[in-house]
Amino acid sequence: MSILKFELPENMLPTIEELPGDLSGVAAVIEKLAPGQGVDITLALVKHYRGTYIYCHNVDAIERAARNRWIKQLRDADMTVPEIARRVGLGERQVWNITGEADVESNGQLKLF
């Protein structure tokens, strides 16, 4: 299904490489997630946002919040802090901070300074 102003046969749509500017990069990313739909979805975005500058926000905070929820779920499932730290690529101290628990290796006492 073409989103152009007129119906083009599927074999007449541009290829990813024929898309101008950054659109080829957008189509390539979409193509990885939805094979065979990269160009169509990119052209739909172009039609919707035609003439608009698009800024892609940083999603680090969203990823960090999701990671922290996952860490808490792993801890609730009785996974040890060293296992969690290795699995998510953080230090044990950071995992303890995220879970909000006292480090049992320090006999449950928190540092004053």
N, C-alpha and C positions, 0 to 999 in steps of 0.2 A: 504494500500500500504506500503510495507516494504522498508526501505532504506538500508537494509543489503546487503551484496555482493551477497546473494542468496535469493530467495523468500521463506519466511516462512509463513505458515498459520497464520492468525491474532491471533488465539487462542494459538499460540506458542511463541508470543512475550513476553519479560519479563514484569513483573508487575512493578509498580513504586517502590515498596519496594525492588525489586531484582536489581535495578540499583545501581552501585557502587558509593561510596563517595557522593559528593555533587549533583550528577546527579539526585538522587531521590528527592532532594529539588527543583531542577530546574523543573523536571517533575511535581511535585505537584503544583507549581505556575502556570505553563502552563495549567495544568488540570483544575484549577479554572477558567481560562479565556477561554479555549477551551475544554470543556468536551469531553472526549474520545480520545483526541489527545496528551495528555501529553507525553506519551512514544514515539510516532512517531516523534513529533517535537523535543524532546530531542535527540533522536537518529540521526535526521537530523543535529542538531547542532554539535553533536559529530563527525559525518562524515565530516562536513565542516571544523571544527576547530581541527581535530584529532591531538593530541600531542602538542597543543598550550595552553599556560596559558592564561586564560581570566581574565581581571580585569574589574569589573563593576564600572564605574565612578559614582560619586555622582551627582545627578540631582537636588540638592536643588536650584541652580540658575535658572534652567528651570522652576521649580515649582513656584518659587517666581515671575518670570517674568509673568507667566500665571495668577497667583493670582492678580498681580498688574494690568494687562490688564482687568481682570474681575471687579476689584474694580472701575476702570475708566469707564467701561461700565455701571455699576450699578449707578454710580454718574451721568453719562450722561442721564440715564433714570430717573433722579430726585429722586433717593432714598437718604434719609438723611444719613449723616455721622454716627450718632449713630446706625441706622439700619444696615448699611454696616459693622460697627465695630463688632456688635453682630453676624452678619451672617458669617463673615470670621474669627472671633476669634482674632481680633487685637484691640488695643486701638484706641480711636478716634484720638488722636494726630498722630499716625502712618498713619491712613487713610488720614488725612489732608496732611501729608507729601507726600504720594503716589499720591494723586490727584493734588498736586502742587497748591492748592488753599489756600488763606488766611483763617484762622479760622474766620468765620463770628461771632462767639460768642465773639471774642475779638475785635469786631467792625472793622474788616478788617485790623487791625494793626498787623504787625509782631513784634516779640520781637527783640531788638537789641542785647541782650546778652543771 
